[in-house]
């Protein structure tokens, strides 16, 4: 089974996996020039949907499912509106282009739980030291879920992703979890 996995936000992380094997991955940058309410968010949401549609249409003949990470709620009003609107726009464009039946949504918490993606005891100790103000450690700042995603993607797929590649890593892991 072959899937296209999408982590959509201001950057769209995407991966193509076949039976847990990573075939291809990338990131699509979506311009963030206007975040004003409501038209800037509306236009940007449509740009995200168009970019996702383009990814799907390029692979439509070879994929069995489109896995989309279902985002968590945000406490930032415009950010939450943007997330909700681009998911609506993705669904709308998928119906128009007849790939809506391929969509499978996976909650962020679900794929992380399936992959047992959580801080190790060493990560927790590191974060405690950071909280106390000790900054002479190999990782700058707190170890977050973004760090964990990048670390696991590197381990699973033999990659050398950096923290800035966390959208790509999330798309890989969300897709990988589909096979578990």
Secondary structure as UniProt FT lines:
FT   STRAND          2..7
FT   STRAND          11..18
FT   TURN            19..20
FT   STRAND          21..29
FT   TURN            37..38
FT   HELIX           39..59
FT   TURN            60..62
FT   STRAND          65..70
FT   HELIX           77..96
FT   TURN            97..98
FT   HELIX           100..102
FT   STRAND          103..107
FT   HELIX           108..114
FT   TURN            115..116
FT   HELIX           121..131
FT   TURN            132..133
FT   HELIX           145..157
FT   HELIX           163..165
FT   HELIX           166..178
//
